[in-house]
Amino acid sequence: MKRNIGDTVIIGGGVIGLALAAELRLRGQDVTVLSRKPQEAAALAAAGMLAPEAEQLPEGPLLSLGLRSRALYPEWIGKLERLTNLSAGYWPCGILAPVFETPDVRLNQENWLEGEALRAFQPGLGPEVVGAWWRPEDGQVDNRRLMTVLHRAAERLGVNVQAGVAVTALSLRGEILEGVETDAGMFLAQNYVLASGAWASELLPLPVFPVKGEMLSLQMPPQANGAFPLERVLFGPGTYLAPRRDGRLIIGATVEVGNWSAYNTPQGVQTLLERATRLYPGLACWPLQEIWWGFRPGTLDEGPLLGPGPWENLTLATGHYRNGVLLAPVTARLLADWLTAGQSDPLLEAFSYRRFEESL
């Protein structure tokens, strides 16, 4: 059975696919999203950090992309929340990046804290912490709430979300992608977007691979004044602690390249707890709430694949690694500009899949 469904088919119903679908609908396009297993979306297993500075991304296109997307967040979240009457848990709380060794070069002395100033700013840090960078413009969003908001927005906007539909092949006619074969028949459109995250290389020979991450959460005990011990993200060496306003504390994440094992491991959980308690010892006695895992879409240089694909009506939107939640608004805007008006931002060229052609 063939289904002609209009302007654009997006393969993948994660944060990137849904963000782009909503943006395209707001610009008047008919959009269908094919989502094999919505529960496998990497964003559901993330921490929701908006941390281009705390991550210390090197100067270059990826940092530029991250900073631009972080700047879009307040407007983007506001638009989605007004549309859905739901909260995405956006919180520009700032991020503190503690370190165990004093850096040789402190790029911005104004943002460096140590000694009594650091301990007063954030009590409870481990004794091995020698200092920290304060990144006041970084923040977080509740990734699970964000996915709920995006699903509701897609519904309100009239996006045709086909959940449980797996794409099995791409059907070509010359230099044109004619349609996508699925287990529910053929879907036809004018344009196609590959946004299937860690699974993208199942349909195209792209250098995108799974990077498994194990995570867990604790329940922070309220203090005498009703506040929680942590009210800003701690982004430490090999670990991060992301507190939510309801007292939930997200701890992540392991980095397991090429690992498709769909379960938590004792080793993974032990690693998370050891790193977290070294950074903030007090959490060792807090209630353990949940453990889970997810698969990030990794690439050789940790940057996404964005823009035109190998066929003229195929666009790539994958390989966001651990920055999918951060980069969702800028990805949606840049690719919507490309798909609706043919506008190619210089950043799309920087993240073209062609930069990897020698390795394909």
N, C-alpha and C positions, 0 to 999 in steps of 0.2 A: 504493500500500500504506500502511495506517495502522498505527502502532505505539503502543499504550497502555503507557507505561513507568513509570507510578506518580506519585510526589509532585512532583518538580521536574526540569525540563530547563534546563540552563545552556548558553547559546549563547556559546562561547568557551572555549578550553582553555589560556589563559595562566595567569600566576601568580594572578590574581584568581579566575578561574573554578575552578581546581583547589583553591585554598585554601578557597573557599566549599564546593565539593563535599565535601572531606574533613570539614569542620566539620559539614555537614548529615548526612553518613553517621554520624558519631560521635553524632549526636542521633537516629539511627534512621530517617532518611528514605531512600527510594529515589531515587537521583540518576543522571541521564544527562547527560554532557557532550558537546556537539557541537563538534568542533574541525576547522575546514576545513584548515588547514595548521599543525600544531603547531610547525614550524620557524620560523614567522613571529612567534611570541610575542615581544612587546616585551621581556619579562624576559630572554630569551636574549641580547639585544643590549645589556643594561644593564651597569652597573658594580657594582650591589648595595650602593650606599651607603645607610646609615641616618643621614640628616643633617638632621633638622628644625632643629637649631640652626646648624650650619655653613652651611646654605643661607640663613640669616637670614630665614626665613619671618616675615611680619608677625604681630603679635598678632592673634588671631582664630580662627575655626573650623579653618582648615587647619593652623595650628600646633598647636592642641589635638588634632586628629586625629593628626598626626604624632607628637607626644609620647606620646599614649596607645598608639599602635601600637608605638613604640620600646620602651616599658615592657613590652609583651606579648611581645617577641621571645624572650627567654631561655626562657620557659615553652613558647611555641609551637614553637620549633625543637627543644627537648628532647623534646616529645611526638612530633614527626615523626621525629626520629632514633631514638627508642626503637621506634617502629612499624616502621621500615624497616631498621634496622641500617646506615644510611648517614649520612655526614657532609655537612651543608649548608655547611660552611665559615664558620659564624658566628664573628665576631671583633670584640668590643667594644674595638677598638684606640684609640678616640678619633680625632678629626679636627682637623687644624691648618688654619686658614683664613688663609693669607698675603694681604697686600694690598700694592699698589704706592704707595698714597697714605695718609697717616695720617688716620684718620677724625676728624671734628670732635668727635663724641661717642662716648666709649668707655663702653658701657652697663654693662660689668662689668670694672672695673680688674683684678680678680683673675685674669681669663682673658685678659688682654692681655699679649703678650710682644713685646719689641723689643730691639735692640742685642745685647750679648754673651749675654744670657739666651736670646734666641731662637736665636742661632747655635749655642749649646751644646746646646740642646734638639733642634734639627734642623739638623745640618751640611749644607752643600751648597746652601743656598737661593741664588737668583740675587741679584746685587748691587742690583737695583732693589727688592727686597722690603724694606719699611720696618718691618714688624711683622706680627703674626698673632694671631688669636683661637684659643685652645685650647678645644675642645669635648670634654671627656673622656667624656661619656656617649654621644656619637655613635659610630658604628662601621660595620661592613660585613658582608655575607654574600656568599658566592660564588654569584652569581645562576644560573650554569649548574648547579652542584651542587644548588642549591635546587630548580630545575625537575625535575631527576632525582629528588630526594627526593619531591617532590609527585606526580610520576607514579607512583612506586613506592607511595606511601601510598594513592593512589586505587585502585591495583590491589589492595593488601592489604585495603582497606576494602570492596571490592566496588562501587566506582563504575563505572558503565557508560560508559566513554570510547569515543566513536565518532570515531576519527581519520579524516580525509579526507572528512568529511561536511560539505557546505556548505549553510547555510541560505539559501534563496532568497526567502522571503516569510513574513510573519506572517498567519495566518488568523484573522479576527475574526468573532465572533457577538455583535452588540450591543456591550455594554461589556466583553465577556469575550474574552480571547485563547484561541481554541479549540485552536490547534495551530500548529506551525511546519512550513512546507513546506521540504523539502530535496531535494537531488539523489538521495537514497536513500529518498524517500517522506515521508509525514507522521508527525511525532512528537507525541503527545498526553500531557498531564500536567495536574496541578492548578495548578501554578505554573511560571512561566517567569522566567529571569534573563537579561538582556542584558549580557554581559561580553566583548564582542568588540573592545574596545580601539579602535584608530584606525579600524576598519571599522564601528563602531556606526551611523554615519549612513547606511550603505547600506540599513539595515532600517527606521530611524526618522529623521524630520527633527530630529535633535539637533545642537546646536552642538559637535560633536566632529570634530576634523580631524587629519590626520597632521602630526607634527613630526619630520622625519627627523633622525637623529643618526648621524654617521660616527664610528668609533672605531678604535683600534689598540692593540696590546699589544707590549711589549718584554720581554726577559729580563734581569733585574737580575743583575749579577755578584756572587757572594758575596765578602764581605770576609775578611780573614785569620782572624777569629774564627768564621767560618761564617755570620754574620748577613748580612742584606742591607742595602743603604744606606738604604732606606726601610722603616719598619715601622709607619707610620701613614699614613692618607690625607691628602693635601694637596688642599684645596679652594680653588683660587685664582680670580682674576678670569677668567671665560670658559673655565676648564679645571679638570680634576681629575686627580689621579694616585692610583690605588687599588692599592697593593701587595698581592699575595697571599703567603701563607706559603711557597709553593713557588718564589717568586722572580719570578713573572709580575707585570708592571706594566701595569694597564689605564689608558689615556689617553682621555679624552673631554671633551666630545662637541660636535660642531657642532649648531647649531639652525637647521633649514631648514623653515620653516613652509609647510605645504601641498605639500610635495615628496614625490611617490610614486616617485621614481627609485630602482630597486632595484640600486644599485651604488655603489662608492666612487669618489671623484673625486680627481685630483691636487690640486685646490684645497683640498678637504676635508682630505686627509692633510697638506698643507703647513701649513694653519692649525693643526691639532692639534699638529704638531711645533714650530712657532714659539712657540705659547703655552706648551707644556710646557717647552721649553728656557729660556724667559725665567724660568719659575718655578724650574726645577731644571736648570741647565746641564749637569751631568754626564751626563745620560741621552742626550745627543747621540751618544755613541759606543757605546751598548748595542745588542745585536742586535735587529733588528726581527723580530717573531714572527708577527703576524697583523693583518689589517685587516678590518673588517666594518661593517655599518650596521643600523639598525632604525628602526621608526616608533612614536614615542610618541603616545598619544591625547591631544591638546591640547584645552583648552577656553578660553573667553573670559577666565576669571578664574584659570586654572591649577588650579582645584579640581575634584574628581571629581563625577560624577552618581551619587548613592546613594539607594536607597530606592524607594518606590512610583513606578511609571511611569504612563503615560496610561490604562492599563486596570488593573482591580482585581487581576488575577492576574499582572501583569508587574512585575518589580523591576529597577531599573537598577543596574549596577555597572561603570561605565566612566568614561573621561575622567580617569584618574589621572596623566596627563602623565608627568613623570619620577620620580614617587614611587610607582609601582605596587609595587615590591618592599618599600619601607618600609611601605606602607599595607595590605599583604595580610592580616596577622593581624587588624587592627582592622576591616577591611571584612568579613572572614569572620565575625567575632563579631557585629557589629552587624546584618548582614543575616540571619545564622542566627537571631538573637533575633527579628527581624521575621517571618521566614518560618515559624518553628516555634511562636512564642508570641504573635505580634502586638505585640511590645514595640518601641516606636519611640523610640530615643534622640534627644535634642535635636540631636545632630550630623547625624542623617539629615535633619531639616528644614532645617538650614543648607546641606546639599548637594543639596537637591531640584532636579530639572530645572526646576521652575517658576520658579526665580530668573531663568531666561533667556527666559521666555515672550514678553516684548516683542520679543526678537530672533529668535524662531522664525517 
